[in-house]
Amino acid sequence: MLIEPKQMIPITRLQKELTQTVRNLSNSGKAVYILKNNSMEAVLLSFQEYEYLKDLEEIFERQEIKNCIDVRMEKYDKKNNVSWESIR
């Protein structure tokens, strides 16, 4: 992943310029990459981008559940069903 240097900010500078950084993020929509000791530590995203990523996460989770059901249904044999009456 290529990140533009102007999108990176050391955490100490972020502490001093938080309001301006959030304002710039809101205007540009571009994520801000937060550095701590010259290493990537965190990412500041717009709320819209965050919601999009959460929606994607939910879609992937549902797809994983569907795949599990599909695998189980391949092995499903109706002859092995047990009635509710016999369970009681």
C-alpha positions as CSV (number, residue, x, y, z in Angstrom):
1,M,0.0,0.0,0.0
2,L,1.4,3.4,-1.0
3,I,0.7,6.2,1.4
4,E,1.4,9.8,0.6
5,P,3.8,11.4,3.1
6,K,1.4,14.3,3.6
7,Q,-1.1,11.8,5.0
8,M,1.3,10.7,7.8
9,I,1.5,12.6,11.0
10,P,3.6,11.9,14.1
11,I,1.4,11.4,17.2
12,T,3.0,14.4,19.0
13,R,2.1,16.7,16.2
14,L,-1.4,15.2,16.1
15,Q,-1.8,16.0,19.8
16,K,-1.1,19.7,19.0
17,E,-3.1,19.9,15.8
18,L,-6.0,17.5,16.4
19,T,-8.8,19.9,15.5
20,Q,-7.2,21.0,12.3
21,T,-6.4,17.4,11.4
22,V,-10.0,16.3,11.9
23,R,-11.2,19.3,9.9
24,N,-8.8,18.4,7.0
25,L,-10.0,14.8,7.2
26,S,-13.6,15.9,6.9
27,N,-12.9,18.1,3.9
28,S,-10.6,15.7,2.0
29,G,-12.0,12.3,3.1
30,K,-8.4,11.0,3.0
31,A,-7.3,8.9,6.0
32,V,-4.6,10.1,8.3
33,Y,-1.8,7.7,9.3
34,I,-0.5,8.2,12.8
35,L,3.1,7.5,13.5
36,K,4.6,6.6,16.8
37,N,8.4,6.3,17.0
38,N,8.4,6.4,13.1
39,S,6.2,3.3,12.9
40,M,2.5,3.1,11.8
41,E,0.5,3.0,15.0
42,A,-3.1,3.9,13.9
43,V,-5.3,5.3,11.2
44,L,-7.8,8.1,11.5
45,L,-10.8,7.6,9.1
46,S,-13.8,9.6,8.2
47,F,-17.0,8.3,9.8
48,Q,-18.4,7.5,6.3
49,E,-15.3,5.4,5.5
50,Y,-15.6,3.6,8.9
51,E,-19.3,2.8,8.3
52,Y,-18.4,1.4,4.9
53,L,-15.7,-0.9,6.4
54,K,-18.1,-2.1,9.1
55,D,-20.7,-2.9,6.4
56,L,-18.1,-4.9,4.5
57,E,-17.1,-6.7,7.7
58,E,-20.8,-7.7,8.2
59,I,-21.1,-8.8,4.5
60,F,-18.0,-11.0,4.9
61,E,-19.3,-12.5,8.1
62,R,-22.6,-13.4,6.5
63,Q,-20.8,-14.9,3.6
64,E,-18.7,-17.0,5.9
65,I,-21.9,-18.2,7.7
66,K,-23.5,-19.0,4.4
67,N,-20.4,-21.1,3.3
68,C,-20.6,-23.0,6.6
69,I,-24.3,-23.8,6.0
70,D,-23.6,-24.8,2.4
71,V,-20.9,-27.3,3.6
72,R,-23.2,-28.8,6.2
73,M,-26.1,-29.0,3.7
74,E,-23.9,-31.1,1.4
75,K,-23.8,-33.8,4.0
76,Y,-27.4,-33.4,5.1
77,D,-29.4,-36.6,4.9
78,K,-33.1,-36.3,5.6
79,K,-33.2,-40.0,6.8
80,N,-31.3,-39.0,9.9
81,N,-33.9,-36.5,11.1
82,V,-35.3,-37.0,14.5
83,S,-38.9,-35.9,15.3
84,W,-39.6,-33.4,18.1
85,E,-41.9,-35.9,19.8
86,S,-39.0,-38.4,20.1
87,I,-36.8,-35.7,21.6
88,R,-39.3,-34.8,24.3
